[in-house]
Amino acid sequence: MKLGLRILPYVCICAYVVFVFLSVRESDDELEKFYRVPYDVSLEVRDMFYRLQTLRDNLSDVFQSTPINLQRIGQMISEHNAAQSESIREIGERLGEGEAELVERLEKQAASLQRLRLETASDMGNLEYPQRAFGFYMEKIGPRLDAISGVLARISQAADERGREIRQNLHWRHLLDKFIAVATGIFLILTLLYNDWLRRQATKALRYNERLFSLLSGTIDNVFIISNPTGTFEYVSSNSTRVLGLDSKAITSNPKLLYSRMENAGAQWLMERMGESEDCETSETDAGFRKSRKMFRIRVYPICSEMGVPEKHIAVLSDQTAAILHEQELADALEVAREANEARSNFLAHMSHEVRTPMNAIIGMTTIAINKIGDRGKTLDCLYKISDSSRHLLGLINDVLDMAEIYGGKLIIEHQTFSLRKCVEDAGFLIRQKAAEHEQRFDIQIYDADSGKFVGDARRIMQILLKLLSNAVKFTPDRGRISLVVEVGKRVGHTAIVSFVVSDNGIGMSSEFLERLYEPFEQAKRPGLTGRRGGGLGLAIVFNLVILLGGTIDVQSEEDRGTSFTVELPLEIAGPNARTIKSGQSPARMVAMQGEAPDETAISGRNGAKEDDGEMAESAPEPKFAGKRVLLVEDNEFNREIAQEFLEMVGVDVEHAENGEAGVKKFAETEPGYYDLVLMDIQMPVMDGYEATREIRKLARTDAATVPILAMTANSFDEDVANAREAGMNDHIGKPIDVAALFAALDKFLGR
């Protein structure tokens, strides 16, 4: 409707022009009629009257002359008749069919007059007296002339009436033209005023919409661009400065400024679609901006004509940086999950193989020992192999637990004062016996380690050294050389860089294997390694421990030439009054507390499976804790039996309780000092070990706060040790029970 109102003035103007043209044309026709009918007819009538009068006068002159010239008279009458006939024809054409009767009467009277003239002219030639010819002629012709004059008078009157009618029509026509002109002018003015009002309303609405759109675009991250088919930008939303970092006016005047900020592929894509593109389908793509490093999703909407030709293009640039990064993060997370799932599958496959190997030896040797129970030597050999396999299995489990702590971010790095020389010598003691079995030369050199004490995690440092030295023993042939060089190097303030270099002349490693050396379960595949391969976690643990301690590790290796590991750790130099933390009563105690088993024979004191009965008897512990009483709180029957056997081997009297509640009750029902020590399991029904310890410590008796309570549990993470101490326990012994660790704890708490 609004469109119709907009074009209505132009329709009115066109209609008015057509009307004026037709009105003028019709007025011209009426004027032409006026000239043709009243004016021309009157002229012809007057001409005919004049010719009649002239003919009469001329005939009077001719008839009065002597002699009468009849030939002259005939010629005059003939000319008069011709002129009158022409006038009658003109009058007939001017009057038209409306006055045909008068014209017909005039023609009849003229024809009758012509015949009468001819007859009269013939009669006048026989007149006796010529002077009477004119009178005779007028007597004969006069009535006809009067009749013609009468008809001409009627025709003149009819022409005048027709003229008055034409003048009246012209008058009304002029009035109508004036009315239509005034009405059309008024309507045109009203229409123009209304259109102007509509235009102002539309302009106001447009400005409001533009203001609203500007406000909306100022709060969203979508930039709108409108272009024509030539690629020229007609509009760029004002939020381009905030979103794109480019002024909208600058982009409008120079679209290349926008394209220059975009990555090449996105700029080319947008340039093609905002220019002379014939595609009427909506399209989209993702494009990056170089400087801002933002990612935008660009959609182009063509505005096409009815012929399917794009007339404009609207591009919407939406800031999708966060969404695209989130999608990338999800893709990365999916990839990490896939890799983690693959790693978990590989881990289970490796662990299945690694665990089954010692378990197979344990089960197989146990079956053989049962069947060969009468053969003491064979039985002892099986038991030693079962012990070796058990310790290997324990070491593998400890490695897995360490890796779980490392990857779970739960590994706790301690900061305690320790003796670097003591730590290194303890590690060397454990390795030396194993190296001796293979007739390997093992040397330790320590430089500037006596200058003071250091603050750090001695357990983790020893763990690193034991794993590196154990690998050196495994992969160095018999009668080979192994060395450990420790040097306190550069000092910066209160920190010193301590280097540990473990070298051997063993089988070495290839450059390809060195690239994946610290990955879990990675093992070199070379002939001659059968029986010497580990679980594949040792170096992965070493690498992560070194990183957690803030150090570096480097390796140099060549096949058949040997390997050298260099570990550098920053250690804080302790003050002059620092007190060294003791690591235990023996190197075996240190290893047991760490869950390490690098050299089982060194800990057990066994030199192979060929020991005789006497050697076994000599290695049996002495009952030096006779008279000491221990309360063993353990819910598992087999674990109670094993612990009780170990304790009775050194003369300890053992009483047991099947859960924490029973243990608290049994302790409370005895006299103070009845129990010298309590061995407490952690995970038990009814009441766990932590709660049972707290209940014992709260008892109102003199020994409740002083009796040693030791955790004896398979929960061997650092946080488990911390939880045990928080609950009031004095120490922590891991399961499976290490005899040396157990005896060391008894020495510590019962030997006082």
N, C-alpha and C positions, 0 to 999 in steps of 0.2 A: 504493500500500500504506500509506504514511504517512497519507494522508487517511482510509483505512478505520480505521486504529488511532485516529485522533483522534475519529472519530464513534462508535467502538465503545462507549465508556462510556455515551453517551446512548442507544444502542440497547439496552444491557443494562438501564439504568434503566427504559426504556419497557417492555421485555419483563418485567421484574420486577413492575412495576406491574400489567401485564395478568395476569400469573400470580397475583399476590395477589388481584386482583379476582375472577378465575375460581375460585381456591381458596376464597375466602370464600363466593362464591356456591354452590359445590358443598357446602361445609360447611353452609351454611344449608339446602341441599336435604336433606342427610343428617340434620341436626337435625329438619327438618320431617318427614322420614320417621320419625325416631325417635318424635317426638310423635304422628304419625298412626298408626303401627303398634303398637308395644308399649304406649305410654302410652294412646292413645285406645281401642285395642282392649281393653286391660285394664279401662279405665273402663267401657266398654260391657258387657263380660262381667260385671263386678261389679254393674253396674246390672241386668243381666238376672237374675243370681243373687238380687240384693236384691228385685227385683220378684216373682220366683218365691216367695221366702220370704215376702214381704209378702202376696202373694196367698194363700198357704197359711194364714198366720196370720189374715188377714181372713175367709177362708172358714170357718175353724174357729169364729170368733166368730159369723159369720152363721148357720152351721148349728146352733149351740148355742142360738140365740134361738128363741122360740116366738111366733108361728108363723114358719116359714122364709120369708124374703122372697126368692122366686125371681127376682123382677124385679131386686132389688138384686144378687143373685149374677150374673145375666146381664150387668148393667151393668159389674160389676167385671171379669168375664172379658173383656168386649169392650174395656174400657180397657186391660186387661193385654195383650191380643193386639195392639192398635194400638201400644203402647209397645214390645212385643217386636219387632214387624215393623220399626219404625223403627231399633231397635238392630241387628237383623240386617242391614238395608240399610247402616248406618254401618260395621258390621264388614266387610261385603263390599267396601265402597269402600276401607277402610283396608288390608285384607290384599291386595287386588288379585288378579291371576290366579294368583299363586303358591300361594294357599290356597283356590282356588275350590271344591275338592272338599269341604273342611270347611264352607265357607259353604253349599254346596248341601245337605249332610246336615243342617245346622242349620235351613235353610229347610224341608226335608221334615219334620223332627221337629216344628218349630213348627206347620206346616200340619196334621200328623197330630194334634198335641195340640189344635189348635183344633177340628178335627172331633170329636175324642173328647169334648171339653168340651161341645160342643153336644148330642151324643148322650146324654152322662151327665146333663146338666141336664134333658133331656127325660124321662129315666128316673126321675130323682129325684122328679119330680112324682107318680109312681104308687106311691111307697114307702108301706108300711103304717105304718111307724114312722119319723117324721121324724128322731128322734134318731140314727138310724143313717145319715142322709144323708151326713155328712162322711166317715164311714168308707167308705161305699160310693163316694163321690166319689174319695177318696184311693186306694182299691183300684183304681179304673179309671184314674185319672189318674197315680198315683204312678210307674209304670214309664216313662211318657212324660217325666215331669219328670226322672227319673233319667237317661234317655237324653239329654235336652237338656243336663242338667248335665254329662254325660260329654263331649258335643260341645264345650260351652263350655270345659271343662277342656282339651280338645285344642287349641281355638283359643287359649286363654290361653297354653298351652305354646308353640304356634307363634309367638305374638306375642313371648314372651320370647326365643325363639331368634333371631327377626328383630331384636330389640333388641340382643342380644349381637353379632350380625353387624354391625349399624350402628355400635355402639360400637367394634368392632374396626376397621372401615373408617375411622372418625373418628380412631382412634389412629394408624393408619398414615399417614393423610392429614396429621395434625399432624406426625408424624416427617418425612414427605417435605417438607412445607412448611418445617420448620426446616432440613433439609439443603439444600434449594434456596436458602433465604434466606441461609444461611451461605456456601454455594458461590458464590452470586451476589455476595454482599458481598465475599468474598475476591477473586473475579475482577475485580470493579469496582475494588477497591483496587489490585490489581496493574496493571490497565489504566490507572488514573489515575496511578500511579507511573511507568509506562512512558511515558505521554503527557507527564508532567512532565519526564521525562528527555529525551524527544524535543524538547519545547519549549525546554529549556535548551540542548540541542545545536543546535537551530535558531537560538536567540538568540546562542549563541556563534559559529556560522557567520555569522550576519547581522552581528554586530559585527566579525568578522574581515573579511568582505567589505566592510563599510563602511569599516573601517580601510584595507584594501587599495585600495578605490576612492578614498578620501581621499588616499592616497599617490600613486596614479596621477594623479588629477585635479590634484594639486599640482605635477606635473611636466609636464603638457601644457597646451595653450592652448585646451582645450575646456571650456565651462561647460555643466553639465547642469541642466535645470529640469523638474520634474514638476508638472503642474497638474491639477485636477479640472474637471468640466464647467462649474462656476461661474466659472472663471477664477482661482481661488485657488491660489497656489503652495504645494504640499505639501513640496517639497524643492528646494534650490538648492545645488549643489556648493560646497565651501568655497574653491575657487580663484577664486571670483568677485572677491574682493578684489584678487588679483594681476592677473587678466586684465581685469576690467571696472572696477576701482577702486570697487566697491560691495560692502559687507558682505552675506554670504549671508543672515544673519538679518534684516537690514533689507529685503532684497528679498522674503524670504518673507512678512514681515509687511505689506509695502506694495509690491505689484507695480508701482504707478504710478511708483515711484522709478526702476525700470529703463526703463520706457517714456519717461520724461521725458528720459533721457540719449540716447535714440536719435533719429535723424532721423524726421520725421513719417511718411513713407511706410513705413519699416521698422517703426516702432512700431505703426501701424495694422494692418499685415499680421500681426504676431505676436500682437496683442491679439485679432484675429478668430479665429485658429487655436488659441489656448490657452484660449478660452472655450467658448461653446455652439456649437461647430462640429459639423456632422453629416457631415463629410467624413472617410472612413477611409483616404484616400490620403496617402502621404508627400509633403510639399511642401518647397521650399527657396527662399531668396532671399538677396540680399546687402544688408546694411544698415550704415550708418555711425553712429558715436557722435560727438556734437558736440564734447565737451570733449577727449577723447583723440585724436580724428581717426583712430581705428582703423576698419578695415573687417572686418565679420564675415559669414561665410556661415552662415545659420541654417537648420537642418533640423528639421521638426516631424514626429514619428512618433506617430500616433494609436494607442491601445490600445483596440480595439473588442470589444464583446460578440458572442455568437453571433447576436444580432439585428441586427448591423451598426450599433450605436450606440456612439459613442466614450465610454469610461468615464474615460480619462485621456489626457493628451498629454505627450509627452517632447520637449523642445526642446533641441537641441545647438547651442551658439554657438561656432563655430570661428574663431579669429583668423586671418584670411586677408589681413591688411594687406600683408605682403610679397608674397604670391602675386598679389593683385589689382594692387598697384603694378607687379609684374613683368609681368603681363599688359598693364597700361597702357603700360609701357615698351616691351614688344614691339609693341603697337599703334602707339605713337609712332614706334618705330624703323621699323616697316613703312611708316608714313606718310612718315617722312623718306626712306626708301629710294625710295618711290614718287615723292616730290618730287625726290629726287636723280636718279632715272632720267629723270623728265620734264625736269629742268633739263639733264641730259646730252644728251637728245634735242634740246632747244631750242638748247643750246650748239653741238652738231654742225651743226644746221640753220643757225644764224647764221654759224658759222665757215665752213661750206661756201660760203655766199653771200659772206661777206667776203673769203675767200681766193680764190675764183674770179674776183672782180672784178679785182684787180690781175694775177692770173695770166693772165686773158684779155687784158689790155692788153699784158703782157709777150710772150705768144705771138703775139698779133696784130701788134704793132709789129715783132717780130723777123721775121715773115713778110714784112711790108711792106718792111722795110729790106733783106732779101735780094733781093726783087724789084725794089727801087729802088736797087740798089747803085751804079748809074751816076749817080744824082741825089744829089749830095753834100748838098745842103740838106735834101732829104726824109729821107735816111738819118740825118743829124744830129738832125733833129726826132724821128724814131722812137727813136733812142738816148736822147735826153733823156727822152722819155716812158717808155721802158723803165726808165731810172734812177729816175724818180719813182715808178713803180709798184713797183719793187723795194724802194725805201725805205719805201713805204707798207706793203708786205707784211712787211718786217722789223719795222716799228713794231708791226704787228698781232701778229706772233709774240711780240715782246717783252712786249706787254701780256698776252697769254695766259700767258706764263711767269711774269710778275709775279703774276697772279691765282692761278696754281697754287701759287706760293710762299706767298702770303697765306693761301689756304684750307687749304693743307697745314701751316700753322704753321711753315714753314721760313724765313720771311723774317727776316733778321738785321738788327737795328737797331744801327748803329755809334755809338760815343761818342768823337768826336774833336774837337779844337779847330779851329775854322774862323772865317773872317771873314764875318760876315753881309752886309756891304756887297759884298764880292767875289762872293759867291754870287748875290745879287740882280742885280748888274750883268752877270754872265755870262748869266743867264737873259734879262735885257733885251736883251743884244746879239743873242742868237739869235732873239728875236721881232721885234726892230726892223726887220730887213730884210724879213721876210715882211709886216709891217704896211705897210711902204713900198710894196710891190707893189700893195696895194689903196688906196693914198693915205690910209691911216688914221693918225690922230694917236695916238701912243703916248707916254705920260708916266710917269715913275717918280719917286716921292717917298719919301725915306728919312729918318726922324726918329730921332735919338738912336741910330743904329747904329754910330757911331764911338766909343762910350764904352768899348768893350772887345771882347774876343773871347768866343765862346760854344762850349760843348761840346754836340755833337749829331751827327746824321747829315746832313751837308750834301748828300750825293747825293740822299737822299729828299726833303729840303726843295726842292731844285732841280727834282726830278721833279714834285712837286706844282705848283710855280709854272709850269713849262713846259706841263703839261697844261691848267691853268686859262687861261693866256695863249693857248695854241694854240686852245682852244675860243672864246675871245673874238675872236680873229682870224677864225676860220671863220664865226662867226655874227653878225658885225658887218658891215653893208654898206660898200661903198667910201666913202671919205672920212668914215668914222665915227670915234669916239673910244674909246680904250682906256687904262686907267690902272692902275698898280700902286702902292699905298701901303703902305709898311712902317713900323711904329712899335714901338719898344721901350717897353712900357707898365709896368704895376705890377710891382714887385720884391718878392719875399718871400724874405728870406735870400739865398741864392746862386742863386736862380732868378728869371728874368724872363719875363713873358708877352709874347711877340712876336706882333703881329697882321699879317697879310698880307691886303690888300683888293684884289681884282681886279674892276674895274668896266668896263662897256661900255654903249653906247647902241644895242645891236644889236636883234635880233628878239624877244628875251625868250622866256619860257616860260609856258605856262598853269598855273593852280593844280592842275589834274588831273595834269599831267605832273610837277610838282614833288614829288608824293607818291611817285613811283617813280623819282626822278631818279638815285639811286645804285645802282639795280639793274643788273646786267650786261646789256648789249645793248639797253638801253632808249634809244630815239631818238625825238625829236619828229618827228611826221608833219605837216609844214606845207609848203605850196607855196613854191617859191623856194629850197628847201634842196638841190636837186640839185647834186651835185658838191662839197658842203661837209660832207657827213655823214661821221663817222668810223666806227670799229669798234664803238662803244657800250660800251667797257670803261674809257675814260679816267677818268670821274667815279667809277666803282666803285673803281678803284685809288686815286684821290685820297682818297675817303672812308675806305677801310681803312688807308691810310698815315697819315692824320691820327689815327685812333683808335690805331694802334700807337705813334705818337709821343706819345700822351697828350694830344692837343689836341682842339679842337672845330671844326666847320665849319658855317657858316650861309649861307643863300642868300636873296636878295631878288630877285624877277624879276616883270616884267609884260610882257605881249605888246606888241611894237612900242615898248617904252619902255626896254628894256635889262635887264641882269642884273648883280648884285653878289654876289661870293663873299667871305666873311670867314672866314679861317682863323686860329685862335689856338693857338700852340704854346708850351709851357713849355720854356725853354732854360736850361741851367745857365750861369752867368756864369763864364768862365775866369779864372784867377788872373793877376796882373800879368806873370808870367814865362812865360805860356803861349805855345806856339809854334804858328803857323798851319800846318795841313796844306795843302800845295799841291794844287790840283785838276788840274793838268796845264799844258801849255804854251799851251792855247787853250781857249776855250769849246767848240769842236768836240770836243776831247779829253774834256772833262767829259761831254758828251752821249754820246759813243761808249762811254765806260766804263759809263754807266748803261743802255745799250741804248735810248736815246731817239732819236726822229727827229721832233721837233715841227716842224722847219722845214728841210726838206732843202736848199732853195736857199741858206739861210744857211750851212749846212755846206759845201756844194760851191762856193759863191761864184758860182753861175750865176744870171743874172737872166732866167729864161724860156728858151724854146726858140728864140729868134730871134737867138742870138749867131752871129757870122760866124766864119770860119776864123781870123781874126786873134785874136779873143777866146779861141778855143779854144787857140790856140798859146800865148797869154800865160798861160793857166791851167795849162799843163803844168808838172810839177815839175822842178826842176833836179837834175842828177846830182851832188849834193854829198857823196855817200858813196862816191865812186870809190875803189877800192882796198880797201874793206871786204869781208870774206868772211863769208857766213852759211851755216850748215848747216841746211837745211830738211828736217825729218823728218815726212813726210806719206805716208800709204798711198794716198790717192785721187789719181789722175792729174790730174783736172781741177783739183782744189784746188792741186796742185803747180804746174800751169801758171799759174793765176791769181796765186798768191803770187809765183812767179818773175817774172812780167811786172811786177807792182807794184814788186818790189825792184830789178829792172834799170832801172826808170824813174828811180830816184835813184842809179844807178851802182853798186849792190851786186853783187858776184860771188856767184852762188848755186850751191851743191852740195846734192844731196838724197839722202835714204835712204828706203826704202819701208816701214820699220817701226822700232820702238824698238830692237830688237837690232842691226839693221844700222846705226842711228844711233850707238849706243854703240861698235860696232866701228870705224866710220869715224872717230869722234872720237879713239879710242884709238890709231889707226894713224898719226895726224898728229903733227907737232912741236908742242910747247906754244906757244900764241899763234897757231896757224894759223887758227883760227876766231875771229872777233870777237864772234859772237852765234849762238845756236841757237834756231830756231823749232820748237817741239815740239807735234805733235798729241797728243791724249789717248787716244782710242779707236782702237787699231791692233792688228792680229794679231801673234802671236808674243810681243811685249812691248809693253805700253801705255806712254804718255808718262810717267806717274808713276814707274814702275819704271825706265824708261830714265834719267830725271833722277837718281834715287838712285844708279844705277850710275855715271853720269858723275861725280857728286860724290864717289864713293868711290875714283876712279882716283888712282893715286900719281903725280901730275904737278902742276906749279905752277899751271896755269890751270884745274884741275878745280873748284876751289872758287870761282873768281872770274868765270869766263866767264858772261855773261848768258844765261839760258835763259828764253824767253818761251813761255807756253802759248798756242797758237793753235787754239781748239776751239769747237765748237758748244755745249759744256757751259758755260752762262753763268750758272748760279745762284750765289748767294753762297757756298754750301757748296762749289761747284766751285772758286771763286776761293781759298777757304780751303784746300782740298785741294791745289791747285797750289802755294801758298806753303809748305804743310807738306812737300811732296815736295822742295822746294829750288828752285822756280822764282821768278824775280824779278818777273814781271808776267803779266797775262792779257789776251789779245786775243780778242774773240768773233768767231764766224762767223755770217753772211757777213762777210768782211773789210771793215772800214770803212777806206778809204784814209787818211782824216785820222787815225784812231786808230793805224794802222800807222806812218804817218810820224811821229806824235808819239812813239811808242815808240822809233823809230830815233833821233830827236833826243835822247831821254833817255839811251839806252844807248850810242849810237855817236858822239854829238856831244861827248862829254867829252874 
